[in-house]
């Protein structure tokens, strides 16, 4: 059995925005790489590949890491350690955030389950998730809590908000709806280009009431007491223009853009209150969260290492 290798670059090695832009370009390669036995991990903060040495030799890593200086990692234990730390939220921009575990789980679904890298990654996800829970390494200012605090800042002294518009029906958007962010609002509207598909997804949510709207339907009247949350990365030029014009008509109190690559340009929202993940207001919440959790990083990593020591026999069997 060939040894396992990995190459990676993340937001700690470059700017978060540059990393997000590059990750978006590389993400479409995931299926082809999986057919070659290579795991591609692309989140808004990283581009990483893992697999057996012969499999990695068949791919053009210069394309995957174009313009970036990547780090190398070798061996089942170090790779499992890194993936477990990623799954725990230890390498996230928001320390302790919970969405990265699902992103890793989705990434390995493309692989052959019989491959050693699949089995190691599956183990790493389980270890990282368990260590995160044991050590309570959980973000106090996760994405939904940051949005709640921004909403609270915009509606003080008992002022009641009108509608919450959630742009995007992917994992992040659906989790936001389930978290109850919209409870304070008169109603919640999910903005989607495919209402029919979303209705099917929402059928099990019998306890959550939302209405659906296409992007072009937004803004029939001004709603200065509404909030818009953008939680989608699937935006082409046409959709961007439609959405920008609709929001200019709507004139909401605030637009919070959670996209790793901001959906709207400064020119498009020049008349609106627009908060992206790279704005100072958002970054202050991240800094506060990380200041609280950073002292726990060493304990978390020690917990992961301890668990890995007990799994050494499994790893030796998996990779031989």
N, C-alpha and C positions, 0 to 999 in steps of 0.2 A: 504494500500500500504506500503510495506517495505521500509525502508530508503535506500538511495543509499550510497555505500561505494567505496573506491578506495585504491589501493596499488600501490606504484611506487618506482622505482630507476632510476636515470639518471646519466649523465656524471659528474655532480657536486658532486656526492656522491662517485665516484670511478674514475678510469682513463678512458678516452674516448675509448681507444683500448679495455680494458677489457669489457666495456659496449657494444661495437660493436660486440665483439665475443659472448657475452652472448645473445644479441638480435637476432643474426643470428640463434642460437640454438632454441630459443623459438618461433620465427616467424611461423614455421609450425603448431603450436597449434591454430592459430587464428580461423580457421573454426570450429573446435570442440568446442572451447570456445564460439563462437558466437551462436552455437546451444543451449548452456546452458544459453544464455542471458547475456554473459559476453563480454564486449568490451576489446580486447587486442590491445594496442598501442605499436608497436615495430618499432622504428627508429634506426638509427645507434647510437643514444645517449640515448635511454631510453627503459625500459620495464615497462608498466603500465597496470593495469586491473581495470575495473570499471563495476559496476552492482548493482542490488538489493541484499540485504544481504543474502537471501536464496540461490541465484545463486552463490555467491562467496563462500558460505559454502560448496558447492558441488565439488569444485575444490581443487587440491593440490597446494596451494600457495608455499609450500616449494620447489617444483620442478621449478616453474616459477621464483622464486627468489633465487635459490640455490646458497649459498655462498655469498649472498648480504643481507645487512640489509636494509629493505624497509621502506618507510614512509607510514603512514595511513592518509586518508582523508575521511570525512563523510559529507553528506548533498548535496542537489542539487546545492545550490549557490556556496560553496567552490569548488565543482567539476567543475562546469561550468566556474568559475574563472580560475582554473588551465588550463583546456583545451583551453580556450580562449587565455590565455597567451602563451601557446605552439603554437597555431595557428598563433599568431602574430609574432613569432620569438623571444619572450622574453627569452625563455629557450634554445635556440639553441647555439651551440658552436660558430657559426657565427651569432651574433645578427642581427635580421632583415632579415634573409634569407627567401626566398619565397617558397622553395620546401616542407617545413613541412606541410603547409596547405593542399596540395594535398595528402600527406601521411596520414594525419588524415582523410580526406574525403574517401580515399580508405579503411581505417581501418573500418569505420562504415558501409560500404556497405554490409558487411557480416551479419549484425544484422537485426532482425525483425524491420521494421520501426515503429511498434506500441509500441515497448518497450520504457519506459521512458528514458533509458540511450541513446538510439538512438536519441530521440528528443532533449535531453539536449546537446549531443555532436554536433548535427547539428546546434543548436543555438550558441554554443560556437565557432564553426568554423566561423560562420557569424559575430559574435561580434569581434573575434580576427582579422579577415581580415579587417573589417571596421575600427577598432581602429588603426591598422597598417597603413592604408592609411591616416586616418585623421591626425595622429601624424607624418606622414612621417618617420615611423620607418623602414627604408629600408636600407639594407646593401649596403654600397658603394663599398665594396669588397666582392661581392657574388662569387659563384664558377666560373661563367663564366668570371667575371672581373679579378679574380686572375689568371686564365689561360691566359687571354689576356696579363696581365702584365708580366707573366713568358715568354710568347712568345716574347714580345717586348724586354725583357732583352737578349734573345738568338739571336735576329736578330737586331743588331744595325747598325748605319752608312749606312742605305739604303740597306742592304743585303736583298734579296728577299727569302722568304721561298718556299719550294717546295710543299709537300702535307701534309694535316692534316689527320691523321688516328684517327677515333673515334671508340674505342673498346667498344661495347655495344649499344644495340638498345632499351633500356628501357626509362623510363621517363626522367632521367637526360641526357642521350645521345641525345635523340630527342630534348630536350629543348636547349641543347648546339648548335645543328645544326641550330635551328630556331633563336637563338640569334645572328647569324652572325659571330661567332668566326672564321669560315673558310674563311671569305671574303678576307683576306690578302694572302691566299694560292692559288697556281695554281689550285688545286682541293681538294675535300674532299672525303675521303673514309670511309664508315661505315663498320666496321669489325663485322660480325655476323655469328653465326653457322646456321642460318636459313634465307637465303636471300629471299626465296619465301614469307615467312610471312611478312618480313620487306617491301618488294615491295608493298604489299597491304596497309600497314600502311602509306607509303609515297605517295600514289597516290594523296591525296588532296593537297600535297605540290608542286603545279605546278611551283612555283617561286623559288624553291630550287633545285639545281643540285648536286646530290651526286652519287657516284658509290659504289657498294657493293662488298665485298670480304670476303671469308672465312679465318679464322685464319691461316690455313696452307699455304695459297697463299701469305702471306706477305713475303717480303724479297727476292724476286727473284733477286733484285739488291740492292746494298747499297744506302741509301738515307740520307746522312748526313745533308741535309737541310730540313728534314721533322720533324714533331712533332707528337707524339702519346699521346692521352688522353684516359685513361682507365676510363670508367664510367659504370662498371658493378660489381655486387656482386655475380652473378651466375657463379661460377668458380669451377669446380672439378679438381682433380689432373691431369687428362688427358689433359683437356683444358689448365691448367696452364703450363704444359710441352710444349704443342704445341705452345702456345703464347710466352713463354720464348725463345724457339729456334728461332721462327720467328723474334722476335725483335732483337736477337743477330745477325741475318743475315742482318736485315734492317739497324742497327746502326743509329737510328735517332738522331737528335740534342739533344732532351730531351724527356723523358716519364713522363707525369704528371698523377699520379694515384689518382683518386678521390674516390676510394673504401674505405669504412669504415674499412675494413680489407684488407691491401695491398695485391694485387693479386700476386706479384712476391716477392721472397725472396731476401735478399741482395746477396746471392751466385749466384742466377740466373741472376742478373743484375750488377754483379761486374764490367763489362767493360763499362757500360752505365751510362749516366746521368739520374738519376731516382729520381723523387720528389714525395713523398707521402704526405698525409694530416698531417702526424706526423713529417715531417721534418722541420727544422728551417726556411727555406725559406718560406714555406707555412704558418707556425705559425706566422711569422712576419706580413703577410697580415691580418690574423685573429685578431691579437692584435691591429693593426692600425684601423681596422673597429670597433672593440668593444670599443676602447678608445673614438671613436667619438660618438657612440650610447649609451654607458652606462649612461651618464647623463640624457638621455631621458626615462630611464626605469620607474622611478616613475611617470612621466606624463602619460606614456602609461598605466600603471596599474591603475592609477586613472581614466583614460578614460574608461577602461574596467569595473571598479567598478561602475562608473556612469551609464553606459549602462545597467549593470545588475540590478541596482536598479529600472530602468524603466521596466525591464522584470520580476520583482518579481511575479506579478500576474500570468504570464504565467507559471513560474516555479512551483508555488503552485498548479496550476491546473494539470500540467503534472505529478507531483509526488504524487498526492492524488487519 
